[in-house]
Amino acid sequence: MPNSNHSKDAKDRYFMMLAIEQAKRGLYTTRPNPAVGCVIVQADEVVGQGFHPKAGQPHAEVFALKDAGTRAMGATAYVTLEPCSHTGRTPPCARALIESGIKRVVIAGLDPNPQVGGRGVKLLEEAGIAVTVGVLTAQAEALNKGFLKAMRSQMPYVRLKIATSLDGRTAMASGESKWITGTAAREDVQRLRAQSGAIITGSETVIVDNPQLNVRSNQLGVAPEQVPPPKIVILDRRVRLKHDLQSDYQLCRRSDTLYWREENLIELLKSLVRDYQCYDVLVEAGASVAGSFLQQQLVDELIVYQAPCLLGTQARPMVAISPLSLAQQLRFDIHCHEQLGADLKLTLYPL
């Protein structure tokens, strides 16, 4: 006879994957809230689905229940993150699920937010609803690395992005760097920015490149104006820059730009979580800043866009580090690699 538990597990994984696909729809717009998806299933048929589009708006469960209507009665809800149990800017989703007549809730993973932390599951179980936790947890958590890390450790998830030549150079000696990589790689960087609560750069990069560091792509699935603009942070220990509406530097014309003039990068990262609710941080800077983050082991993910060109020994290096022996080298695990146009994208995790 067929294994009924195996069949049930396969169904749970299938419908949870549909919920994850729903969650992805809010990936660039929900900050600082996590991206969450929900699917309502009645007799193996999807009768309702929804995602959390933006902080302050209803959560995924509410949209899915509204979509399902009366067909939610006796159905199973698949949710990518534990339903909230507290009243914040919106009512608790666990309560909405209970009132809808849902009989079972399948959850990818628990919410480490101290305001939730298992309370949602407890509320559902006390109401007589069967709860299953742990279906496609890794896939669901991959959508909210920053939120989950910040809730667990009060530190953000830090991505360091570098565009480089084959010989590890990021610009000519003069600072000329536009463009080493092609259009497809630069478009991919727009996706990194769109999912970042803050972008950190250095004063030298501002002075040499005068970047905008904004989200302007029309290929994200949402309009650029729907994406919450990342907070700009300029590391400026030498006090070379300041806010000035008439400044030659675009970032300095922004009144909300944060100038960080202290040495302590850990305190900066804690402050971004504590004071600004920035849980995903992207570092786009020169070799000195990149080297500082790497040497202090503050990088969770290194993303390298490598162009098929050689710039030579006089060009600027990708990171400023000076290990004295192989024992001091910084090593990484290649998580994935892909070709973007003519360029290679490497996503690496520090070992």
C-alpha positions, 0 to 999 in steps of 0.5 A: 500500500502507498505510504500515506505519510509520504504522500502527505509530506509530498503534498505539504512540500508542494503547497508550501512551495506555492506559498514561498512563490507568493512570498517572493512577490513581496521581497522588494516591498515589505521592508522592514517586515519579512516577506511572507506568503500563504496558500489555503488548500481545500481537498487538494485544491488551492482556494486562496492565496496571498502575500504581505505586500508592504509594512502597515498593510494586511499580512499574507494570511489575511489576503489568502483568507479573503481570497478563499472566503467561506472555502477556508472553513475546514481547510489547511493553511500553508504559511512561510513564517509563523503567524503573528499573535500580537497586535501591531500595525495590524491585528494578529494573523493567528486569530484570523486563522482561528476565526476562519475555521481553518482546521490545520496550519502548516508553517515553514519556520517559527518567527524568532521575533520576541513578540511572536516566538512560538506564541502564534503556534501556541494560540493555534493549538489552544484553539484546537487547530493541528499545526505542523512546523518545519516544511521547506524551512531552509527555502522559506528562510532564504527569503528573509535572511536579514530579518531572521538574523536581526531577530536572533542576534540584533545584527544585520545580514551583510552582503559585500558586492564587488565588480572585478576583472579577471585579475581582481582589479576594480578600477584603473589607477585613476579611479576610472571604473565605468564600466568593468561589468556589463548590463546584466551584472549591473541589473542584478545589482539593482536586485541586491539594492532593492532587498537592502535596508541600507547601503554602506559606502566610503567617502572615497567612493563618493568623491571618486564615483559620485554614485546614486546607489538608488533603485531605478530598475524597471525589471524587478516586477514592481515599479522602483517607486514602490521599493522603500529606498535603502538608507545610505551610510557613508563611512567618513572618519576624516570628515570629508563630506557633509549634508549640503543641498548644493553639494556636488555629490548626489548622496550628500544632497539627501537629508537622510544620509547617515555619516558614520565617523567612528571606527567601530563597524560592529556598533554601526551594524547594531545601530542600523538594526536598533535605530533604523530597522535595517536588517539587510545591509549591502556594502558597495565600496572600495578596497579599504572598506571591503577589506575592513568588513572582511577582516573583521568577519562582518560579511555574511555573503560575498558577491563577486561580478567578474568580467572577462578582462585584465586591467593590470598591476597598476589598477586598483585591487578588489580588497585591501588586506595583507595576510602575511602567510597562507594560514591568514588567508580568507577562504570562502565556500562557493554557494553558487555561480552563474553567467550574466551576459559576458560576466560571471557572478559568484556568491560565496560564504565565508568559511 
